[in-house]
């Protein structure tokens, strides 16, 4: 049994180094792509959230119980980005 395993290991030995080399670089590239994707997603989300105008609105109260008396369910959310009642104050 061990004789068969030993001969099999000797047969594939020339291919192990290139396979490990390529596998390591593929792993590094996947890690880099994953980090790039996460940063791009976070940047897109941050840009979208910075478009919320509620903090600069006249009706904004900054009270955690009622942030906006005009649209209390939409205040400080993505739905408030194109708010028709926005008045800069």
C-alpha positions, 0 to 999 in steps of 0.5 A: 500500500505504501509502495503504491502511494510512494510511487504515485507521489514520485509521479506527480512531484514535478507538477506540484510546484507549478500547481502550488505556485498558480494556486497561491497567486489565484488566492492572492488575486481573489483576496485583492478582488474581494477587497476592491469590491468591498471598498467600491461597494462601501464608497458607493453606499457612502456617496448615496447616504451623503445625498440625504438632505434632512440635516439641512432642512428647516423641518428637521428637529434632530429629536430621536423620537420625531426627526421630521414632522412632515415625513416621519417615516422617511426622515434620514433614510434613502427615501428622503433623497428626493423629498419634495418638502425640503426647505434649506434652513 
